[in-house]
């Protein structure tokens, strides 16, 4: 069982699962609200397409301001300065921290690509 005691730990486990193609584990780290709106197959499709842009190395994390929508965690990769993954992580009472949504930002003038609701 993965440690979901903080937004950064949950984000790290989620990214590890995505990088490994472990859809079951990645999906288990999403929020109840996410699961109401998206299926495991939706997440798998993103993993096979857009998420394949993520470098296969360990990212650096920064936790930003928390609000009623959740806590924002930013992941970026050394030597990949143009790729930033923004995650919104919620604290769910019985489950610990869970990923509510994310978007991938390619910092070269491209638009942000919403990945999760």
C-alpha positions in Angstrom: 0.0 0.0 0.0 1.4 3.4 -1.0 1.8 6.3 1.5 -0.8 8.9 0.7 -0.2 11.0 3.8 0.8 14.2 1.8 -0.1 15.8 -1.5 3.5 15.4 -2.8 3.7 11.7 -1.8 0.4 11.0 -3.5 1.5 12.9 -6.6 4.8 11.0 -6.7 3.1 7.6 -6.5 0.6 8.7 -9.2 3.4 9.8 -11.6 5.4 6.6 -10.9 2.3 4.5 -11.7 1.7 6.4 -14.9 5.3 6.1 -16.0 5.2 2.4 -15.3 1.9 2.0 -17.3 0.3 0.7 -14.1 -3.2 1.9 -14.7 -4.8 0.1 -11.8 -2.5 1.7 -9.3 -2.7 5.2 -10.9 -6.5 4.9 -10.9 -6.6 3.9 -7.3 -4.8 7.2 -6.5 -7.6 9.3 -8.0 -10.4 11.0 -6.1 -14.0 9.7 -5.8 -15.1 12.7 -7.9 -12.6 11.8 -10.7 -13.9 8.2 -10.7 -17.5 9.5 -11.1 -16.5 11.4 -14.2 -13.8 9.2 -15.8 -13.2 5.5 -16.2 -10.0 3.5 -15.9 -10.1 3.2 -19.7 -10.1 7.0 -20.0 -7.0 7.1 -17.9 -5.4 4.3 -19.9 -6.0 6.2 -23.1 -4.3 9.3 -21.7 -1.4 7.2 -20.5 -0.9 5.7 -23.9 -1.0 9.0 -25.7 -0.4 12.3 -23.9 1.2 11.0 -20.8 3.9 9.3 -22.9 5.4 12.8 -23.1 6.5 12.6 -19.5 10.2 11.9 -19.0 10.9 8.5 -17.3 13.0 10.1 -14.6 12.1 11.3 -11.1 10.5 14.8 -11.1 11.0 17.6 -8.7 7.9 18.6 -6.8 6.7 21.9 -5.3 3.5 22.2 -3.3 1.6 25.4 -3.8 -1.3 27.1 -2.2 -4.2 25.0 -0.9 -7.8 26.0 -1.3 -11.3 24.6 -1.2 -10.6 22.9 -4.6 -7.6 21.1 -3.3 -3.8 21.5 -3.1 -1.8 22.3 -6.2 1.4 20.3 -6.7 3.7 21.1 -9.6 6.1 18.5 -11.0 8.9 19.3 -13.3 11.9 17.4 -14.6 15.5 18.4 -14.6 16.8 18.6 -18.2 13.2 18.8 -19.4 12.6 22.4 -18.5 9.7 22.7 -21.0 7.5 20.0 -19.4 5.5 20.8 -16.3 2.7 18.7 -14.8 0.2 20.5 -12.6 -1.8 18.2 -10.3 -4.7 19.1 -8.0 -4.7 16.8 -5.0 -7.6 16.5 -2.5 -7.7 15.1 1.0 -10.4 12.5 1.3 -11.3 11.4 4.8 -10.9 7.7 4.6 -8.6 7.4 1.6 -5.9 10.0 2.3 -4.8 12.4 -0.5 -6.1 11.6 -4.0 -5.5 13.2 -7.4 -8.5 15.2 -8.5 -7.1 16.5 -11.8 -4.0 17.4 -13.7 -2.8 19.2 -16.8 0.4 18.9 -18.7 2.0 22.1 -19.8 4.6 22.2 -22.5 6.4 25.5 -21.9 7.1 26.6 -25.5 4.1 28.7 -26.2 1.8 25.7 -26.5 -1.5 25.6 -24.7 -2.0 23.6 -21.5 -3.4 20.1 -22.2 -6.0 19.1 -19.6 -5.5 15.5 -18.7 -7.9 14.8 -15.9 -11.0 16.6 -14.8 
